[in-house]
Amino acid sequence: MTEADPQLTGETAELLQVMIRNACINDGTPASGGEVRNAGTVDDALDGLHLDHYEPISGRRSVLATVEGSDPDAPTILLLGHTDVVPVSPDDWREDPFGGELIDGEVWGRGAVDMLNLTSSMAVAVRHLATRDHPPRATVKFLAVADEEAGGTWGAGWIAENAWDDVACDYVLTERGGVPFDGADGRKLVMASAEKGIGWRKLVVHGTPGHGSMPYGADNALITAAEIVRRLAAYQPRAQINEHFRAWAATLPVDDATRAALLDPDTIQAALAGMDPHLSQYCHAVTHTTFSPNVAHGGTKTNTIPDRIELDVDIRTLPGVTDADVEVMLTEALGDLADRVSIEDPVTTRAATTSPSDTPMFDLLRHRAAAVHPGAEVIPWMIVGGTDAAFFRERGIPSYGAGMFSPKASLQEFASRFHGHNERIDLDSLGLSTQLWIDLADGISP
């Protein structure tokens, strides 16, 4: 593996530590986030550059910087990093989740992986491109954006809708990619070229109120809701074997019979049941539209039978699956309880998005990966969560989840740190990612 530049590594680590300590926690409410703090940190890091700011509601500030390239025919690259983080349970962490401490060569804290590591590396790369003695070949825009962790309403989504000319570009680079792993036939890296869609729904389960002292035969909405949750958890729409999964399946450390079973919609369920759970979770998610009931609200008093329970269901859709398809699937999952439920308008919805992997940018990502990790093959893969790349893919902009990481954490371990306990990132990965953005800005062709 190519060594990371010590100067870039140190600068990126220091910026990451400050951004972690700013604790821009996005709990999904408009008043949360406080990304204005990380926006101020980015302002300080890019002091001297022209910066544009977007703050659709107080405290939810995003920052845009632009470095003009030397080649008018070269494409414009947008580096897209978010500055918010998800909430944390501090008692379950080994270290202070907002301490930003450097321990044994790793920076610890919420956002160290998702995705303040890349956001800080982008800022440092842009600063170097802007202050060195020659400009990059390509024009580079850097957007440090708010509210990614709650769907982008006050961040990338708002900016794309209201200030598109400012962020217009030819390519977008954002999370998640660049993690090396040992596949069935050698070293691989994943670079994201697609992501599933979002179809969140609120299900309202109805019952009849009554006194809790007489539960026999009661129409208890909570009991009905419990059965609905069970049915949603058990529901399995038919698998769709897409090109991303075929490429991924070819890398798996499984025997040929298991690999063949994974690629057959009629046998994939049995194959998944016999696999390592760390592998089967992703394999299932990338081949199915999924339904996960994650939040329940309802009831008023211990002695009152509830007549209304609300269930928030996280639904992630595969390419080609529409809102109408989701409604059909929900009706199928609920079965004879469908008439006990009213489904509110989608809470958040957007279609799955895909970018081609035969572009000059993706070819350059392949080249840079092989240079850092000799002999490595890049696998285009599908993110099963959501990123702000979707807002750009919807407008026809090829967008990739990228980065460049060391092999110090396995792909499975790295993935577990997203929204997990003890989130941390090694120093080599910080320097390698910073260098990647510089190399792409200098190396991209028209």
C-alpha positions in Angstrom: 0.0 0.0 0.0 1.2 3.5 -0.8 2.1 5.5 2.3 0.0 8.5 3.2 1.6 12.0 3.1 2.4 13.0 6.7 1.5 16.6 6.3 -1.9 15.9 4.7 -2.6 13.3 7.3 -1.8 15.6 10.2 -3.8 18.5 8.8 -6.8 16.3 8.1 -6.7 14.7 11.5 -6.6 18.0 13.3 -9.5 19.4 11.4 -11.5 16.1 12.0 -10.9 16.4 15.7 -12.3 19.9 15.8 -15.4 18.9 13.7 -16.1 16.0 16.0 -15.9 18.2 19.1 -18.4 20.6 17.5 -21.0 17.9 18.1 -23.4 18.8 15.3 -26.0 16.2 16.3 -28.9 15.9 13.9 -31.9 14.1 15.5 -34.2 14.7 12.6 -35.9 17.8 14.0 -35.4 21.2 12.3 -33.9 22.8 15.4 -31.2 20.2 15.8 -27.9 19.8 13.9 -26.3 23.2 14.7 -24.1 22.7 11.6 -23.3 26.4 11.8 -20.5 25.3 14.2 -18.9 23.0 11.6 -19.6 25.6 8.9 -17.5 28.0 11.0 -14.7 25.5 11.3 -14.7 25.0 7.5 -14.6 28.8 7.1 -11.6 29.0 9.3 -9.9 26.1 7.4 -10.5 27.8 4.1 -9.7 31.3 5.2 -8.8 33.5 2.2 -11.0 31.6 -0.3 -14.3 33.0 -1.5 -17.1 31.1 0.3 -20.8 31.0 -0.3 -23.2 30.2 2.6 -26.7 28.7 2.6 -28.8 28.7 5.8 -32.5 28.0 5.0 -33.3 27.9 8.7 -31.3 29.2 11.6 -28.3 27.1 12.5 -28.5 24.7 9.5 -25.6 26.3 7.5 -23.8 24.8 4.5 -20.6 26.2 2.9 -19.5 26.2 -0.8 -15.9 26.8 -1.9 -14.7 26.8 -5.5 -11.1 26.4 -6.9 -10.9 27.3 -10.6 -9.0 24.8 -12.8 -6.5 25.5 -15.5 -8.1 23.4 -18.3 -11.4 24.9 -19.5 -12.2 21.6 -21.2 -11.8 19.5 -18.0 -14.9 18.6 -16.1 -16.0 20.3 -12.9 -15.8 18.1 -9.8 -18.0 18.6 -6.7 -16.7 17.2 -3.5 -19.7 16.7 -1.3 -19.3 16.2 2.4 -21.8 16.5 5.2 -21.1 18.1 8.6 -23.9 16.6 10.8 -23.8 13.4 12.8 -26.3 11.1 14.3 -27.1 10.9 18.0 -25.1 8.7 20.3 -25.4 6.7 23.5 -22.3 7.8 25.3 -22.5 5.2 28.1 -21.9 2.5 25.4 -18.7 4.0 24.2 -15.2 3.2 25.4 -14.1 6.9 24.8 -15.9 10.2 24.9 -17.8 10.2 21.6 -17.3 14.0 21.2 -13.7 14.1 22.5 -12.1 13.7 19.1 -9.1 12.0 20.8 -6.2 10.5 18.9 -5.6 7.1 20.4 -3.1 4.5 19.0 -3.2 6.0 15.6 -7.0 6.4 15.4 -9.2 9.5 15.8 -12.2 8.6 17.9 -15.6 10.2 17.9 -19.1 10.4 16.4 -18.6 11.2 12.7 -15.1 9.8 12.4 -16.5 7.4 9.8 -19.8 9.0 8.8 -18.6 11.2 7.3 -16.5 13.9 9.0 -13.4 12.0 8.0 -14.1 12.6 4.3 -15.5 16.1 4.8 -12.3 17.1 6.6 -10.1 15.5 4.0 -12.0 17.4 1.2 -11.5 20.7 3.0 -7.8 20.1 3.4 -7.5 19.0 -0.2 -9.2 22.1 -1.4 -7.0 24.3 0.7 -3.9 22.7 -0.8 -5.3 23.0 -4.4 -6.1 26.7 -3.8 -2.8 27.7 -2.1 -0.1 25.7 -3.9 1.9 27.3 -6.8 -0.3 25.9 -9.6 -4.0 25.4 -10.0 -5.6 22.0 -10.5 -6.5 20.8 -13.9 -10.2 20.6 -13.1 -12.4 23.1 -11.4 -13.2 21.8 -8.0 -16.2 22.7 -5.8 -16.4 21.7 -2.2 -19.8 21.7 -0.5 -19.8 21.1 3.2 -23.5 20.5 3.7 -26.0 20.3 6.6 -28.8 17.8 7.3 -27.6 14.7 5.4 -28.5 12.5 8.3 -32.1 13.4 8.1 -32.6 13.3 4.3 -31.1 16.6 3.2 -34.2 18.8 3.5 -32.1 21.7 4.9 -28.9 20.9 3.1 -28.2 19.3 -0.3 -31.9 19.0 -1.2 -32.6 22.6 -0.5 -29.5 23.8 -2.3 -30.2 21.6 -5.4 -33.7 23.1 -5.5 -32.8 26.7 -4.8 -29.2 27.3 -5.8 -28.5 24.7 -8.5 -26.3 27.0 -10.7 -23.9 27.4 -7.7 -23.4 23.6 -7.4 -23.8 22.5 -11.0 -21.0 20.2 -12.0 -20.0 17.2 -14.1 -19.2 14.7 -11.3 -20.0 14.4 -7.6 -17.8 12.5 -5.2 -19.1 11.8 -1.7 -19.4 8.8 0.7 -19.1 5.7 0.8 -16.3 3.9 -1.0 -12.6 3.1 -1.2 -12.5 0.4 1.5 -10.2 -2.5 0.6 -10.9 -6.1 1.3 -9.8 -9.5 0.3 -12.2 -11.1 -2.2 -12.5 -14.6 -3.4 -9.8 -13.9 -6.1 -7.7 -11.1 -4.7 -7.8 -7.6 -3.3 -10.9 -5.5 -4.0 -12.2 -2.0 -3.3 -15.8 -0.9 -3.4 -16.8 2.4 -5.0 -20.5 3.3 -4.8 -22.3 4.0 -8.1 -25.9 3.4 -6.9 -28.1 3.6 -3.8 -31.4 2.4 -2.8 -34.4 4.6 -2.6 -36.3 5.8 0.4 -40.1 5.2 1.0 -40.6 5.9 4.7 -44.2 5.4 5.8 -46.3 6.1 8.9 -48.8 3.4 9.6 -51.7 4.3 12.0 -53.3 1.3 13.6 -56.8 1.7 14.9 -58.6 0.1 17.8 -61.4 0.9 20.3 -60.7 2.6 23.7 -61.6 0.9 26.9 -60.7 0.3 30.5 -57.5 -1.6 31.0 -59.0 -3.6 33.8 -61.2 -5.5 31.3 -58.9 -6.6 28.5 -60.7 -9.8 27.5 -62.0 -9.4 23.9 -60.9 -5.8 23.7 -60.0 -4.1 20.4 -56.5 -3.1 21.6 -54.7 -1.2 18.9 -51.3 -2.0 20.6 -51.9 -5.8 20.3 -52.9 -5.4 16.7 -49.8 -3.2 16.1 -47.6 -5.9 17.6 -48.9 -8.4 15.0 -48.4 -5.9 12.2 -44.8 -5.4 13.3 -44.3 -9.1 13.3 -45.8 -9.4 9.8 -43.6 -6.5 8.4 -40.5 -8.1 9.9 -41.3 -11.4 8.3 -42.3 -10.1 4.9 -40.0 -11.0 2.1 -40.8 -9.6 -1.4 -39.2 -11.5 -4.2 -35.5 -10.9 -4.7 -34.2 -8.9 -7.6 -30.7 -10.0 -8.8 -29.1 -6.8 -10.2 -25.8 -6.1 -11.8 -24.4 -4.6 -8.6 -25.1 -7.8 -6.6 -23.7 -10.0 -9.3 -20.4 -8.1 -9.1 -20.5 -8.3 -5.3 -21.4 -12.0 -5.2 -18.3 -12.8 -7.3 -16.1 -11.5 -4.6 -17.6 -13.4 -1.7 -15.6 -16.1 0.2 -18.3 -18.8 -0.4 -18.3 -22.0 -2.4 -19.6 -22.2 -6.0 -22.9 -23.8 -4.9 -23.6 -21.0 -2.4 -22.7 -18.4 -5.0 -25.1 -19.9 -7.5 -27.8 -20.1 -5.0 -27.4 -16.4 -4.1 -27.9 -15.5 -7.8 -31.2 -17.3 -8.0 -34.3 -15.5 -6.7 -35.8 -18.9 -5.8 -32.9 -20.1 -3.6 -31.3 -16.9 -2.3 -33.3 -17.0 1.0 -31.9 -20.4 1.9 -28.4 -19.4 0.9 -28.5 -16.3 3.1 -29.7 -18.2 6.1 -26.4 -20.3 6.0 -24.0 -17.3 5.7 -22.1 -15.2 8.1 -24.6 -12.5 9.3 -22.2 -9.7 8.5 -22.3 -10.8 4.8 -25.9 -11.9 4.6 -27.3 -8.5 5.9 -25.9 -6.6 3.0 -26.6 -9.4 0.5 -30.3 -9.3 1.6 -30.6 -5.6 1.5 -29.1 -5.1 -1.9 -31.5 -7.7 -3.5 -34.7 -6.8 -1.7 -37.0 -3.9 -1.0 -36.9 -3.9 2.8 -39.4 -3.0 5.5 -38.1 -2.2 9.0 -40.6 -1.0 11.6 -38.4 1.1 13.9 -40.5 3.5 15.9 -43.8 3.1 17.7 -46.0 5.8 19.4 -49.3 5.4 21.2 -51.3 4.9 24.3 -52.2 7.5 26.9 -52.4 5.8 30.3 -51.6 2.4 31.9 -55.3 1.8 32.6 -56.6 2.8 29.2 -56.8 0.5 26.2 -55.3 2.4 23.3 -57.3 3.1 20.2 -54.4 4.5 18.1 -50.8 3.4 17.6 -48.4 4.9 15.1 -45.6 2.9 13.5 -42.8 4.5 11.6 -41.5 2.1 9.0 -38.2 2.5 7.2 -38.7 1.2 3.6 -35.7 1.1 1.2 -36.5 0.5 -2.4 -34.6 -1.1 -5.2 -34.2 0.5 -8.6 -37.4 0.5 -10.5 -39.6 0.2 -7.5 -42.2 3.0 -7.3 -44.4 4.4 -4.6 -47.3 2.5 -6.0 -45.3 -0.7 -5.8 -44.6 0.0 -2.1 -48.3 0.4 -1.4 -49.0 -3.0 -3.0 -46.2 -4.6 -1.0 -47.5 -3.1 2.3 -51.0 -4.4 1.5 -49.6 -7.8 0.8 -47.5 -7.8 4.0 -50.5 -6.7 6.2 -52.9 -9.3 4.8 -56.2 -9.4 6.5 -55.1 -6.6 8.9 -54.8 -4.0 6.1 -58.3 -2.6 6.8 -57.2 -1.9 10.4 -54.4 0.4 9.2 -54.4 3.8 7.5 -51.2 4.7 5.7 -50.3 8.3 5.8 -48.6 10.1 2.9 -44.9 9.2 2.6 -42.8 10.8 5.3 -39.7 10.8 3.0 -39.6 9.3 -0.5 -37.2 9.3 -3.3 -36.4 6.8 -6.0 -33.3 4.6 -6.1 -30.5 6.1 -8.2 -27.7 4.7 -10.4 -24.7 6.2 -12.1 -22.8 4.5 -15.0 -19.4 3.0 -14.1 -17.9 3.5 -17.6 -17.1 7.2 -17.2 -13.6 8.8 -17.2 -14.1 9.6 -13.5 -14.8 6.0 -12.5 -11.9 4.9 -14.7 -9.6 7.3 -12.8 -10.9 5.9 -9.5 -9.9 2.5 -10.7 -6.5 3.7 -11.6 -5.9 5.5 -8.3 -7.1 2.5 -6.3 -4.7 0.2 -8.1 -1.8 2.7 -7.5 -2.5 2.8 -3.7 -3.4 -0.8 -3.4 -1.4 -2.6 -6.1 -3.4 -5.2 -8.0 -6.7 -4.2 -6.5 -9.9 -4.4 -8.5 -12.6 -1.8 -8.0 -16.2 -3.2 -7.6 -19.1 -0.8 -8.3 -21.6 -1.4 -5.5 -24.9 -0.2 -4.3 -25.3 1.7 -1.0 -28.4 0.3 0.8 -28.7 3.5 3.0 -29.1 7.0 1.6 -26.7 9.8 0.7 -26.9 13.3 -0.7 -25.6 11.9 -4.1 -29.3 11.1 -4.9 -30.1 14.8 -5.4 -27.4 15.0 -8.1 -28.1 11.7 -9.8 -31.7 12.8 -10.1 -30.4 15.7 -12.2 -28.3 13.4 -14.4 -24.9 14.1 -12.7 -22.7 10.9 -12.3 -22.1 10.6 -8.6 -19.9 8.2 -6.8 -19.2 7.2 -3.2 -15.5 7.3 -3.0 -12.5 7.7 -0.6 -9.3 5.8 -0.1 -8.8 3.8 3.0 -6.1 1.6 4.5 -6.7 -2.1 5.2 -6.5 -1.6 8.9 -10.2 -2.3 9.4 -12.0 -5.0 7.5 -14.9 -4.0 5.3 -17.4 -5.6 7.8 -15.8 -3.8 10.7 -15.7 -0.5 8.9 -19.3 -0.8 7.9 -20.3 -1.5 11.6 -18.9 1.8 12.7 -21.6 3.8 10.7 -24.0 4.9 13.4 -22.3 2.4 15.8 -20.5 2.5 19.1 -16.8 3.4 19.2 -16.6 5.0 15.8 -13.0 5.8 14.8 -10.8 6.1 11.8 -7.1 5.4 11.3 -4.6 8.2 10.4 -3.4 6.5 7.1 -7.0 6.5 5.8 -7.3 10.2 6.4 -4.1 11.1 4.5 -4.9 8.7 1.6 -8.4 10.2 1.1 -7.0 13.7 1.1 -4.5 12.7 -1.5 -7.2 11.1 -3.6 -9.1 14.3 -4.1 -6.0 16.1 -5.1 -5.0 13.4 -7.6 -8.5 13.3 -9.1 -8.5 17.1 -9.6 -5.2 16.9 -11.3 -5.7 13.8 -13.3 -9.2 13.9 -14.7 -9.6 14.1 -18.5 -12.3 15.8 -20.5 
